[in-house]
Amino acid sequence: MSIVRHKEQKQTGDRTPQLASNFQPKRTPARVALLKVKDVADIMGVVPKTVRAWIDSGKLQAMRDGRIIRITPAALEDYIEEHMR
């Protein structure tokens, strides 16, 4: 809070913050639920080792952060469309 605004609030006794009339809250992007290897294995009816093999072969796109592997629902849908005809 700026000093000028603080002084104005002291004089008026108003403790509520004054918002600009054109204030627009920031929109945050919708979060996509990422799937674990086990989740994909359950959905596809296979063991997690098979899902990891699909990822290692490049058939299924995944994100890695160290040892953590996550798959987007869109990547799983793409895999199903391409490989499960």
PDB file of N, CA, C and O in Angstrom:
ATOM      1  N   MET A   1       0.854  -1.165   0.000  1.00  0.00           N
ATOM      2  CA  MET A   1       0.000   0.000   0.000  1.00  0.00           C
ATOM      3  C   MET A   1       0.898   1.225   0.000  1.00  0.00           C
ATOM      4  O   MET A   1       1.856   1.306   0.769  1.00  0.00           O
ATOM      5  N   SER A   2       0.588   2.154  -0.847  1.00  0.00           N
ATOM      6  CA  SER A   2       1.422   3.347  -0.922  1.00  0.00           C
ATOM      7  C   SER A   2       1.174   4.251   0.277  1.00  0.00           C
ATOM      8  O   SER A   2       0.141   4.157   0.940  1.00  0.00           O
ATOM      9  N   ILE A   3       2.120   5.112   0.541  1.00  0.00           N
ATOM     10  CA  ILE A   3       2.013   6.032   1.672  1.00  0.00           C
ATOM     11  C   ILE A   3       0.856   6.992   1.464  1.00  0.00           C
ATOM     12  O   ILE A   3       0.123   7.287   2.408  1.00  0.00           O
ATOM     13  N   VAL A   4       0.677   7.489   0.238  1.00  0.00           N
ATOM     14  CA  VAL A   4      -0.398   8.440  -0.042  1.00  0.00           C
ATOM     15  C   VAL A   4      -1.748   7.781   0.212  1.00  0.00           C
ATOM     16  O   VAL A   4      -2.622   8.372   0.846  1.00  0.00           O
ATOM     17  N   ARG A   5      -1.917   6.566  -0.279  1.00  0.00           N
ATOM     18  CA  ARG A   5      -3.184   5.884  -0.092  1.00  0.00           C
ATOM     19  C   ARG A   5      -3.431   5.591   1.377  1.00  0.00           C
ATOM     20  O   ARG A   5      -4.566   5.658   1.849  1.00  0.00           O
ATOM     21  N   HIS A   6      -2.358   5.263   2.105  1.00  0.00           N
ATOM     22  CA  HIS A   6      -2.476   4.985   3.526  1.00  0.00           C
ATOM     23  C   HIS A   6      -2.948   6.236   4.274  1.00  0.00           C
ATOM     24  O   HIS A   6      -3.799   6.147   5.159  1.00  0.00           O
ATOM     25  N   LYS A   7      -2.398   7.395   3.918  1.00  0.00           N
ATOM     26  CA  LYS A   7      -2.799   8.641   4.567  1.00  0.00           C
ATOM     27  C   LYS A   7      -4.256   8.951   4.267  1.00  0.00           C
ATOM     28  O   LYS A   7      -4.994   9.400   5.144  1.00  0.00           O
ATOM     29  N   GLU A   8      -4.674   8.708   3.013  1.00  0.00           N
ATOM     30  CA  GLU A   8      -6.073   8.964   2.645  1.00  0.00           C
ATOM     31  C   GLU A   8      -7.002   8.089   3.466  1.00  0.00           C
ATOM     32  O   GLU A   8      -8.055   8.554   3.902  1.00  0.00           O
ATOM     33  N   GLN A   9      -6.646   6.856   3.684  1.00  0.00           N
ATOM     34  CA  GLN A   9      -7.487   5.964   4.457  1.00  0.00           C
ATOM     35  C   GLN A   9      -7.518   6.390   5.917  1.00  0.00           C
ATOM     36  O   GLN A   9      -8.558   6.283   6.567  1.00  0.00           O
ATOM     37  N   LYS A  10      -6.398   6.872   6.440  1.00  0.00           N
ATOM     38  CA  LYS A  10      -6.371   7.330   7.824  1.00  0.00           C
ATOM     39  C   LYS A  10      -7.312   8.504   8.020  1.00  0.00           C
ATOM     40  O   LYS A  10      -8.027   8.572   9.020  1.00  0.00           O
ATOM     41  N   GLN A  11      -7.316   9.424   7.073  1.00  0.00           N
ATOM     42  CA  GLN A  11      -8.146  10.612   7.192  1.00  0.00           C
ATOM     43  C   GLN A  11      -9.623  10.259   7.121  1.00  0.00           C
ATOM     44  O   GLN A  11     -10.426  10.811   7.873  1.00  0.00           O
ATOM     45  N   THR A  12      -9.985   9.359   6.240  1.00  0.00           N
ATOM     46  CA  THR A  12     -11.403   9.024   6.092  1.00  0.00           C
ATOM     47  C   THR A  12     -11.841   7.962   7.080  1.00  0.00           C
ATOM     48  O   THR A  12     -13.036   7.794   7.319  1.00  0.00           O
ATOM     49  N   GLY A  13     -10.892   7.243   7.657  1.00  0.00           N
ATOM     50  CA  GLY A  13     -11.230   6.193   8.595  1.00  0.00           C
ATOM     51  C   GLY A  13     -11.659   4.908   7.896  1.00  0.00           C
ATOM     52  O   GLY A  13     -12.034   3.941   8.559  1.00  0.00           O
ATOM     53  N   ASP A  14     -11.609   4.888   6.579  1.00  0.00           N
ATOM     54  CA  ASP A  14     -12.019   3.722   5.805  1.00  0.00           C
ATOM     55  C   ASP A  14     -10.872   2.726   5.743  1.00  0.00           C
ATOM     56  O   ASP A  14      -9.779   3.074   5.297  1.00  0.00           O
ATOM     57  N   ARG A  15     -11.096   1.517   6.174  1.00  0.00           N
ATOM     58  CA  ARG A  15     -10.054   0.488   6.181  1.00  0.00           C
ATOM     59  C   ARG A  15     -10.171  -0.485   4.997  1.00  0.00           C
ATOM     60  O   ARG A  15      -9.299  -1.338   4.823  1.00  0.00           O
ATOM     61  N   THR A  16     -11.212  -0.377   4.195  1.00  0.00           N
ATOM     62  CA  THR A  16     -11.352  -1.288   3.057  1.00  0.00           C
ATOM     63  C   THR A  16     -10.465  -0.816   1.916  1.00  0.00           C
ATOM     64  O   THR A  16     -10.385   0.384   1.653  1.00  0.00           O
ATOM     65  N   PRO A  17      -9.805  -1.732   1.240  1.00  0.00           N
ATOM     66  CA  PRO A  17      -8.940  -1.317   0.130  1.00  0.00           C
ATOM     67  C   PRO A  17      -9.771  -0.798  -1.043  1.00  0.00           C
ATOM     68  O   PRO A  17     -10.843  -1.320  -1.346  1.00  0.00           O
ATOM     69  N   GLN A  18      -9.257   0.228  -1.682  1.00  0.00           N
ATOM     70  CA  GLN A  18      -9.943   0.829  -2.821  1.00  0.00           C
ATOM     71  C   GLN A  18      -9.463   0.141  -4.093  1.00  0.00           C
ATOM     72  O   GLN A  18      -8.262   0.101  -4.363  1.00  0.00           O
ATOM     73  N   LEU A  19     -10.391  -0.397  -4.872  1.00  0.00           N
ATOM     74  CA  LEU A  19     -10.045  -1.051  -6.120  1.00  0.00           C
ATOM     75  C   LEU A  19     -10.330  -0.124  -7.283  1.00  0.00           C
ATOM     76  O   LEU A  19     -11.279   0.659  -7.247  1.00  0.00           O
ATOM     77  N   ALA A  20      -9.522  -0.213  -8.291  1.00  0.00           N
ATOM     78  CA  ALA A  20      -9.749   0.591  -9.490  1.00  0.00           C
ATOM     79  C   ALA A  20     -11.051   0.129 -10.145  1.00  0.00           C
ATOM     80  O   ALA A  20     -11.405  -1.048 -10.068  1.00  0.00           O
ATOM     81  N   SER A  21     -11.749   1.044 -10.778  1.00  0.00           N
ATOM     82  CA  SER A  21     -13.044   0.700 -11.381  1.00  0.00           C
ATOM     83  C   SER A  21     -12.885  -0.258 -12.559  1.00  0.00           C
ATOM     84  O   SER A  21     -13.823  -0.978 -12.900  1.00  0.00           O
ATOM     85  N   ASN A  22     -11.723  -0.271 -13.174  1.00  0.00           N
ATOM     86  CA  ASN A  22     -11.518  -1.165 -14.304  1.00  0.00           C
ATOM     87  C   ASN A  22     -10.776  -2.435 -13.898  1.00  0.00           C
ATOM     88  O   ASN A  22     -10.145  -3.076 -14.739  1.00  0.00           O
ATOM     89  N   PHE A  23     -10.843  -2.800 -12.642  1.00  0.00           N
ATOM     90  CA  PHE A  23     -10.159  -3.977 -12.132  1.00  0.00           C
ATOM     91  C   PHE A  23     -10.761  -5.235 -12.744  1.00  0.00           C
ATOM     92  O   PHE A  23     -11.975  -5.434 -12.711  1.00  0.00           O
ATOM     93  N   GLN A  24      -9.903  -6.078 -13.300  1.00  0.00           N
ATOM     94  CA  GLN A  24     -10.318  -7.361 -13.863  1.00  0.00           C
ATOM     95  C   GLN A  24      -9.473  -8.442 -13.206  1.00  0.00           C
ATOM     96  O   GLN A  24      -8.245  -8.379 -13.263  1.00  0.00           O
ATOM     97  N   PRO A  25     -10.102  -9.429 -12.588  1.00  0.00           N
ATOM     98  CA  PRO A  25      -9.300 -10.491 -11.989  1.00  0.00           C
ATOM     99  C   PRO A  25      -8.566 -11.274 -13.070  1.00  0.00           C
ATOM    100  O   PRO A  25      -9.072 -11.446 -14.179  1.00  0.00           O
ATOM    101  N   LYS A  26      -7.379 -11.743 -12.738  1.00  0.00           N
ATOM    102  CA  LYS A  26      -6.606 -12.528 -13.692  1.00  0.00           C
ATOM    103  C   LYS A  26      -7.260 -13.889 -13.863  1.00  0.00           C
ATOM    104  O   LYS A  26      -7.680 -14.524 -12.896  1.00  0.00           O
ATOM    105  N   ARG A  27      -7.335 -14.315 -15.094  1.00  0.00           N
ATOM    106  CA  ARG A  27      -7.896 -15.636 -15.362  1.00  0.00           C
ATOM    107  C   ARG A  27      -6.754 -16.645 -15.372  1.00  0.00           C
ATOM    108  O   ARG A  27      -5.741 -16.461 -16.048  1.00  0.00           O
ATOM    109  N   THR A  28      -6.941 -17.698 -14.619  1.00  0.00           N
ATOM    110  CA  THR A  28      -5.944 -18.746 -14.605  1.00  0.00           C
ATOM    111  C   THR A  28      -6.386 -19.841 -15.562  1.00  0.00           C
ATOM    112  O   THR A  28      -7.578 -20.125 -15.671  1.00  0.00           O
ATOM    113  N   PRO A  29      -5.445 -20.453 -16.248  1.00  0.00           N
ATOM    114  CA  PRO A  29      -5.827 -21.507 -17.180  1.00  0.00           C
ATOM    115  C   PRO A  29      -6.401 -22.700 -16.430  1.00  0.00           C
ATOM    116  O   PRO A  29      -6.007 -22.988 -15.300  1.00  0.00           O
ATOM    117  N   ALA A  30      -7.325 -23.381 -17.065  1.00  0.00           N
ATOM    118  CA  ALA A  30      -7.922 -24.556 -16.446  1.00  0.00           C
ATOM    119  C   ALA A  30      -6.842 -25.619 -16.278  1.00  0.00           C
ATOM    120  O   ALA A  30      -6.009 -25.827 -17.160  1.00  0.00           O
ATOM    121  N   ARG A  31      -6.874 -26.262 -15.165  1.00  0.00           N
ATOM    122  CA  ARG A  31      -5.882 -27.302 -14.908  1.00  0.00           C
ATOM    123  C   ARG A  31      -6.347 -28.616 -15.508  1.00  0.00           C
ATOM    124  O   ARG A  31      -7.518 -28.985 -15.423  1.00  0.00           O
ATOM    125  N   VAL A  32      -5.418 -29.294 -16.102  1.00  0.00           N
ATOM    126  CA  VAL A  32      -5.688 -30.599 -16.683  1.00  0.00           C
ATOM    127  C   VAL A  32      -5.192 -31.647 -15.701  1.00  0.00           C
ATOM    128  O   VAL A  32      -4.048 -31.596 -15.250  1.00  0.00           O
ATOM    129  N   ALA A  33      -6.054 -32.593 -15.373  1.00  0.00           N
ATOM    130  CA  ALA A  33      -5.655 -33.653 -14.461  1.00  0.00           C
ATOM    131  C   ALA A  33      -4.697 -34.591 -15.189  1.00  0.00           C
ATOM    132  O   ALA A  33      -5.057 -35.190 -16.203  1.00  0.00           O
ATOM    133  N   LEU A  34      -3.509 -34.712 -14.682  1.00  0.00           N
ATOM    134  CA  LEU A  34      -2.515 -35.592 -15.286  1.00  0.00           C
ATOM    135  C   LEU A  34      -2.681 -36.996 -14.720  1.00  0.00           C
ATOM    136  O   LEU A  34      -2.995 -37.181 -13.544  1.00  0.00           O
ATOM    137  N   LEU A  35      -2.464 -37.971 -15.583  1.00  0.00           N
ATOM    138  CA  LEU A  35      -2.639 -39.362 -15.191  1.00  0.00           C
ATOM    139  C   LEU A  35      -1.306 -39.990 -14.817  1.00  0.00           C
ATOM    140  O   LEU A  35      -0.277 -39.686 -15.420  1.00  0.00           O
ATOM    141  N   LYS A  36      -1.328 -40.856 -13.833  1.00  0.00           N
ATOM    142  CA  LYS A  36      -0.148 -41.628 -13.459  1.00  0.00           C
ATOM    143  C   LYS A  36      -0.089 -42.868 -14.342  1.00  0.00           C
ATOM    144  O   LYS A  36      -1.072 -43.232 -14.987  1.00  0.00           O
ATOM    145  N   VAL A  37       1.067 -43.505 -14.364  1.00  0.00           N
ATOM    146  CA  VAL A  37       1.241 -44.727 -15.150  1.00  0.00           C
ATOM    147  C   VAL A  37       0.225 -45.773 -14.704  1.00  0.00           C
ATOM    148  O   VAL A  37      -0.357 -46.465 -15.539  1.00  0.00           O
ATOM    149  N   LYS A  38       0.009 -45.891 -13.411  1.00  0.00           N
ATOM    150  CA  LYS A  38      -0.948 -46.861 -12.880  1.00  0.00           C
ATOM    151  C   LYS A  38      -2.373 -46.540 -13.343  1.00  0.00           C
ATOM    152  O   LYS A  38      -3.141 -47.450 -13.654  1.00  0.00           O
ATOM    153  N   ASP A  39      -2.728 -45.256 -13.389  1.00  0.00           N
ATOM    154  CA  ASP A  39      -4.055 -44.854 -13.858  1.00  0.00           C
ATOM    155  C   ASP A  39      -4.267 -45.288 -15.307  1.00  0.00           C
ATOM    156  O   ASP A  39      -5.316 -45.833 -15.649  1.00  0.00           O
ATOM    157  N   VAL A  40      -3.275 -45.045 -16.148  1.00  0.00           N
ATOM    158  CA  VAL A  40      -3.369 -45.421 -17.562  1.00  0.00           C
ATOM    159  C   VAL A  40      -3.451 -46.941 -17.692  1.00  0.00           C
ATOM    160  O   VAL A  40      -4.218 -47.458 -18.504  1.00  0.00           O
ATOM    161  N   ALA A  41      -2.657 -47.656 -16.886  1.00  0.00           N
ATOM    162  CA  ALA A  41      -2.696 -49.114 -16.918  1.00  0.00           C
ATOM    163  C   ALA A  41      -4.086 -49.627 -16.548  1.00  0.00           C
ATOM    164  O   ALA A  41      -4.591 -50.553 -17.183  1.00  0.00           O
ATOM    165  N   ASP A  42      -4.702 -49.040 -15.536  1.00  0.00           N
ATOM    166  CA  ASP A  42      -6.052 -49.444 -15.137  1.00  0.00           C
ATOM    167  C   ASP A  42      -7.062 -49.160 -16.243  1.00  0.00           C
ATOM    168  O   ASP A  42      -7.929 -49.988 -16.522  1.00  0.00           O
ATOM    169  N   ILE A  43      -6.953 -48.010 -16.863  1.00  0.00           N
ATOM    170  CA  ILE A  43      -7.879 -47.630 -17.937  1.00  0.00           C
ATOM    171  C   ILE A  43      -7.740 -48.577 -19.125  1.00  0.00           C
ATOM    172  O   ILE A  43      -8.735 -48.998 -19.715  1.00  0.00           O
ATOM    173  N   MET A  44      -6.498 -48.908 -19.469  1.00  0.00           N
ATOM    174  CA  MET A  44      -6.238 -49.719 -20.656  1.00  0.00           C
ATOM    175  C   MET A  44      -6.313 -51.221 -20.379  1.00  0.00           C
ATOM    176  O   MET A  44      -6.319 -52.019 -21.316  1.00  0.00           O
ATOM    177  N   GLY A  45      -6.370 -51.614 -19.115  1.00  0.00           N
ATOM    178  CA  GLY A  45      -6.454 -53.030 -18.776  1.00  0.00           C
ATOM    179  C   GLY A  45      -5.148 -53.778 -18.954  1.00  0.00           C
ATOM    180  O   GLY A  45      -5.138 -54.958 -19.304  1.00  0.00           O
ATOM    181  N   VAL A  46      -4.043 -53.082 -18.710  1.00  0.00           N
ATOM    182  CA  VAL A  46      -2.712 -53.690 -18.813  1.00  0.00           C
ATOM    183  C   VAL A  46      -1.949 -53.425 -17.516  1.00  0.00           C
ATOM    184  O   VAL A  46      -2.436 -52.724 -16.629  1.00  0.00           O
ATOM    185  N   VAL A  47      -0.766 -53.987 -17.420  1.00  0.00           N
ATOM    186  CA  VAL A  47       0.073 -53.739 -16.246  1.00  0.00           C
ATOM    187  C   VAL A  47       0.897 -52.470 -16.474  1.00  0.00           C
ATOM    188  O   VAL A  47       1.142 -52.101 -17.622  1.00  0.00           O
ATOM    189  N   PRO A  48       1.330 -51.793 -15.397  1.00  0.00           N
ATOM    190  CA  PRO A  48       2.119 -50.560 -15.550  1.00  0.00           C
ATOM    191  C   PRO A  48       3.375 -50.732 -16.393  1.00  0.00           C
ATOM    192  O   PRO A  48       3.788 -49.794 -17.076  1.00  0.00           O
ATOM    193  N   LYS A  49       3.991 -51.908 -16.359  1.00  0.00           N
ATOM    194  CA  LYS A  49       5.200 -52.152 -17.150  1.00  0.00           C
ATOM    195  C   LYS A  49       4.924 -51.970 -18.646  1.00  0.00           C
ATOM    196  O   LYS A  49       5.785 -51.482 -19.378  1.00  0.00           O
ATOM    197  N   THR A  50       3.734 -52.357 -19.101  1.00  0.00           N
ATOM    198  CA  THR A  50       3.354 -52.200 -20.505  1.00  0.00           C
ATOM    199  C   THR A  50       3.237 -50.722 -20.867  1.00  0.00           C
ATOM    200  O   THR A  50       3.677 -50.300 -21.936  1.00  0.00           O
ATOM    201  N   VAL A  51       2.642 -49.942 -19.971  1.00  0.00           N
ATOM    202  CA  VAL A  51       2.497 -48.498 -20.217  1.00  0.00           C
ATOM    203  C   VAL A  51       3.874 -47.853 -20.313  1.00  0.00           C
ATOM    204  O   VAL A  51       4.109 -47.012 -21.181  1.00  0.00           O
ATOM    205  N   ARG A  52       4.781 -48.243 -19.426  1.00  0.00           N
ATOM    206  CA  ARG A  52       6.144 -47.700 -19.486  1.00  0.00           C
ATOM    207  C   ARG A  52       6.832 -48.079 -20.798  1.00  0.00           C
ATOM    208  O   ARG A  52       7.589 -47.282 -21.352  1.00  0.00           O
ATOM    209  N   ALA A  53       6.577 -49.280 -21.292  1.00  0.00           N
ATOM    210  CA  ALA A  53       7.158 -49.708 -22.575  1.00  0.00           C
ATOM    211  C   ALA A  53       6.608 -48.858 -23.715  1.00  0.00           C
ATOM    212  O   ALA A  53       7.357 -48.495 -24.622  1.00  0.00           O
ATOM    213  N   TRP A  54       5.311 -48.533 -23.689  1.00  0.00           N
ATOM    214  CA  TRP A  54       4.722 -47.657 -24.710  1.00  0.00           C
ATOM    215  C   TRP A  54       5.392 -46.280 -24.670  1.00  0.00           C
ATOM    216  O   TRP A  54       5.672 -45.688 -25.712  1.00  0.00           O
ATOM    217  N   ILE A  55       5.643 -45.779 -23.464  1.00  0.00           N
ATOM    218  CA  ILE A  55       6.278 -44.461 -23.314  1.00  0.00           C
ATOM    219  C   ILE A  55       7.716 -44.513 -23.832  1.00  0.00           C
ATOM    220  O   ILE A  55       8.142 -43.635 -24.583  1.00  0.00           O
ATOM    221  N   ASP A  56       8.463 -45.548 -23.427  1.00  0.00           N
ATOM    222  CA  ASP A  56       9.867 -45.673 -23.845  1.00  0.00           C
ATOM    223  C   ASP A  56      10.004 -45.834 -25.354  1.00  0.00           C
ATOM    224  O   ASP A  56      10.983 -45.375 -25.942  1.00  0.00           O
ATOM    225  N   SER A  57       9.014 -46.494 -25.991  1.00  0.00           N
ATOM    226  CA  SER A  57       9.081 -46.695 -27.444  1.00  0.00           C
ATOM    227  C   SER A  57       8.607 -45.467 -28.218  1.00  0.00           C
ATOM    228  O   SER A  57       8.762 -45.402 -29.438  1.00  0.00           O
ATOM    229  N   GLY A  58       8.027 -44.488 -27.510  1.00  0.00           N
ATOM    230  CA  GLY A  58       7.544 -43.271 -28.167  1.00  0.00           C
ATOM    231  C   GLY A  58       6.118 -43.373 -28.671  1.00  0.00           C
ATOM    232  O   GLY A  58       5.624 -42.437 -29.299  1.00  0.00           O
ATOM    233  N   LYS A  59       5.448 -44.476 -28.415  1.00  0.00           N
ATOM    234  CA  LYS A  59       4.063 -44.641 -28.859  1.00  0.00           C
ATOM    235  C   LYS A  59       3.096 -43.789 -28.031  1.00  0.00           C
ATOM    236  O   LYS A  59       2.083 -43.311 -28.540  1.00  0.00           O
ATOM    237  N   LEU A  60       3.418 -43.610 -26.766  1.00  0.00           N
ATOM    238  CA  LEU A  60       2.576 -42.829 -25.855  1.00  0.00           C
ATOM    239  C   LEU A  60       3.395 -41.658 -25.330  1.00  0.00           C
ATOM    240  O   LEU A  60       4.451 -41.850 -24.726  1.00  0.00           O
ATOM    241  N   GLN A  61       2.903 -40.442 -25.563  1.00  0.00           N
ATOM    242  CA  GLN A  61       3.604 -39.248 -25.103  1.00  0.00           C
ATOM    243  C   GLN A  61       3.400 -39.078 -23.599  1.00  0.00           C
ATOM    244  O   GLN A  61       2.297 -39.261 -23.084  1.00  0.00           O
ATOM    245  N   ALA A  62       4.482 -38.724 -22.906  1.00  0.00           N
ATOM    246  CA  ALA A  62       4.426 -38.528 -21.461  1.00  0.00           C
ATOM    247  C   ALA A  62       5.379 -37.419 -21.053  1.00  0.00           C
ATOM    248  O   ALA A  62       6.278 -37.042 -21.805  1.00  0.00           O
ATOM    249  N   MET A  63       5.169 -36.909 -19.859  1.00  0.00           N
ATOM    250  CA  MET A  63       6.053 -35.891 -19.289  1.00  0.00           C
ATOM    251  C   MET A  63       6.815 -36.523 -18.144  1.00  0.00           C
ATOM    252  O   MET A  63       6.253 -37.267 -17.341  1.00  0.00           O
ATOM    253  N   ARG A  64       8.080 -36.222 -18.079  1.00  0.00           N
ATOM    254  CA  ARG A  64       8.916 -36.757 -17.013  1.00  0.00           C
ATOM    255  C   ARG A  64       9.518 -35.618 -16.198  1.00  0.00           C
ATOM    256  O   ARG A  64       9.954 -34.599 -16.733  1.00  0.00           O
ATOM    257  N   ASP A  65       9.525 -35.829 -14.900  1.00  0.00           N
ATOM    258  CA  ASP A  65      10.229 -34.933 -13.984  1.00  0.00           C
ATOM    259  C   ASP A  65      11.008 -35.826 -13.047  1.00  0.00           C
ATOM    260  O   ASP A  65      10.517 -36.235 -11.995  1.00  0.00           O
ATOM    261  N   GLY A  66      12.220 -36.119 -13.444  1.00  0.00           N
ATOM    262  CA  GLY A  66      12.998 -37.091 -12.686  1.00  0.00           C
ATOM    263  C   GLY A  66      12.397 -38.470 -12.887  1.00  0.00           C
ATOM    264  O   GLY A  66      12.296 -38.957 -14.013  1.00  0.00           O
ATOM    265  N   ARG A  67      12.001 -39.091 -11.793  1.00  0.00           N
ATOM    266  CA  ARG A  67      11.389 -40.414 -11.873  1.00  0.00           C
ATOM    267  C   ARG A  67       9.878 -40.350 -12.043  1.00  0.00           C
ATOM    268  O   ARG A  67       9.239 -41.367 -12.311  1.00  0.00           O
ATOM    269  N   ILE A  68       9.317 -39.188 -11.892  1.00  0.00           N
ATOM    270  CA  ILE A  68       7.858 -39.040 -11.981  1.00  0.00           C
ATOM    271  C   ILE A  68       7.446 -38.971 -13.450  1.00  0.00           C
ATOM    272  O   ILE A  68       7.997 -38.189 -14.225  1.00  0.00           O
ATOM    273  N   ILE A  69       6.474 -39.797 -13.818  1.00  0.00           N
ATOM    274  CA  ILE A  69       5.955 -39.834 -15.184  1.00  0.00           C
ATOM    275  C   ILE A  69       4.473 -39.500 -15.124  1.00  0.00           C
ATOM    276  O   ILE A  69       3.731 -40.085 -14.335  1.00  0.00           O
ATOM    277  N   ARG A  70       4.042 -38.556 -15.961  1.00  0.00           N
ATOM    278  CA  ARG A  70       2.624 -38.188 -16.039  1.00  0.00           C
ATOM    279  C   ARG A  70       2.188 -38.163 -17.496  1.00  0.00           C
ATOM    280  O   ARG A  70       2.959 -37.803 -18.386  1.00  0.00           O
ATOM    281  N   ILE A  71       0.944 -38.551 -17.722  1.00  0.00           N
ATOM    282  CA  ILE A  71       0.378 -38.605 -19.067  1.00  0.00           C
ATOM    283  C   ILE A  71      -0.857 -37.723 -19.092  1.00  0.00           C
ATOM    284  O   ILE A  71      -1.682 -37.792 -18.182  1.00  0.00           O
ATOM    285  N   THR A  72      -0.997 -36.894 -20.120  1.00  0.00           N
ATOM    286  CA  THR A  72      -2.200 -36.071 -20.247  1.00  0.00           C
ATOM    287  C   THR A  72      -3.314 -36.932 -20.825  1.00  0.00           C
ATOM    288  O   THR A  72      -3.045 -37.867 -21.579  1.00  0.00           O
ATOM    289  N   PRO A  73      -4.568 -36.625 -20.478  1.00  0.00           N
ATOM    290  CA  PRO A  73      -5.689 -37.351 -21.076  1.00  0.00           C
ATOM    291  C   PRO A  73      -5.692 -37.250 -22.605  1.00  0.00           C
ATOM    292  O   PRO A  73      -6.076 -38.199 -23.288  1.00  0.00           O
ATOM    293  N   ALA A  74      -5.268 -36.110 -23.135  1.00  0.00           N
ATOM    294  CA  ALA A  74      -5.218 -35.934 -24.593  1.00  0.00           C
ATOM    295  C   ALA A  74      -4.202 -36.884 -25.220  1.00  0.00           C
ATOM    296  O   ALA A  74      -4.455 -37.434 -26.291  1.00  0.00           O
ATOM    297  N   ALA A  75      -3.056 -37.085 -24.567  1.00  0.00           N
ATOM    298  CA  ALA A  75      -2.040 -38.008 -25.086  1.00  0.00           C
ATOM    299  C   ALA A  75      -2.566 -39.434 -25.081  1.00  0.00           C
ATOM    300  O   ALA A  75      -2.296 -40.200 -26.006  1.00  0.00           O
ATOM    301  N   LEU A  76      -3.317 -39.796 -24.046  1.00  0.00           N
ATOM    302  CA  LEU A  76      -3.906 -41.131 -23.993  1.00  0.00           C
ATOM    303  C   LEU A  76      -4.948 -41.303 -25.093  1.00  0.00           C
ATOM    304  O   LEU A  76      -5.006 -42.349 -25.739  1.00  0.00           O
ATOM    305  N   GLU A  77      -5.766 -40.283 -25.307  1.00  0.00           N
ATOM    306  CA  GLU A  77      -6.763 -40.338 -26.385  1.00  0.00           C
ATOM    307  C   GLU A  77      -6.082 -40.488 -27.744  1.00  0.00           C
ATOM    308  O   GLU A  77      -6.533 -41.263 -28.587  1.00  0.00           O
ATOM    309  N   ASP A  78      -4.999 -39.748 -27.952  1.00  0.00           N
ATOM    310  CA  ASP A  78      -4.252 -39.856 -29.213  1.00  0.00           C
ATOM    311  C   ASP A  78      -3.713 -41.269 -29.402  1.00  0.00           C
ATOM    312  O   ASP A  78      -3.777 -41.821 -30.501  1.00  0.00           O
ATOM    313  N   TYR A  79      -3.181 -41.856 -28.329  1.00  0.00           N
ATOM    314  CA  TYR A  79      -2.662 -43.216 -28.404  1.00  0.00           C
ATOM    315  C   TYR A  79      -3.785 -44.199 -28.779  1.00  0.00           C
ATOM    316  O   TYR A  79      -3.602 -45.069 -29.631  1.00  0.00           O
ATOM    317  N   ILE A  80      -4.921 -44.046 -28.144  1.00  0.00           N
ATOM    318  CA  ILE A  80      -6.043 -44.946 -28.404  1.00  0.00           C
ATOM    319  C   ILE A  80      -6.502 -44.806 -29.847  1.00  0.00           C
ATOM    320  O   ILE A  80      -6.751 -45.807 -30.521  1.00  0.00           O
ATOM    321  N   GLU A  81      -6.616 -43.565 -30.328  1.00  0.00           N
ATOM    322  CA  GLU A  81      -7.036 -43.329 -31.712  1.00  0.00           C
ATOM    323  C   GLU A  81      -6.070 -43.967 -32.716  1.00  0.00           C
ATOM    324  O   GLU A  81      -6.492 -44.553 -33.712  1.00  0.00           O
ATOM    325  N   GLU A  82      -4.773 -43.844 -32.438  1.00  0.00           N
ATOM    326  CA  GLU A  82      -3.767 -44.289 -33.391  1.00  0.00           C
ATOM    327  C   GLU A  82      -3.489 -45.791 -33.337  1.00  0.00           C
ATOM    328  O   GLU A  82      -3.255 -46.421 -34.369  1.00  0.00           O
ATOM    329  N   HIS A  83      -3.516 -46.362 -32.131  1.00  0.00           N
ATOM    330  CA  HIS A  83      -3.063 -47.746 -31.971  1.00  0.00           C
ATOM    331  C   HIS A  83      -4.173 -48.751 -31.660  1.00  0.00           C
ATOM    332  O   HIS A  83      -3.931 -49.957 -31.706  1.00  0.00           O
ATOM    333  N   MET A  84      -5.345 -48.297 -31.354  1.00  0.00           N
ATOM    334  CA  MET A  84      -6.406 -49.232 -30.950  1.00  0.00           C
ATOM    335  C   MET A  84      -7.549 -49.239 -31.959  1.00  0.00           C
ATOM    336  O   MET A  84      -8.706 -49.059 -31.578  1.00  0.00           O
ATOM    337  N   ARG A  85      -7.251 -49.439 -33.214  1.00  0.00           N
ATOM    338  CA  ARG A  85      -8.299 -49.464 -34.241  1.00  0.00           C
ATOM    339  C   ARG A  85      -8.893 -50.813 -34.376  1.00  0.00           C
ATOM    340  O   ARG A  85      -9.790 -51.014 -35.195  1.00  0.00           O
TER     341      ARG A  85
END
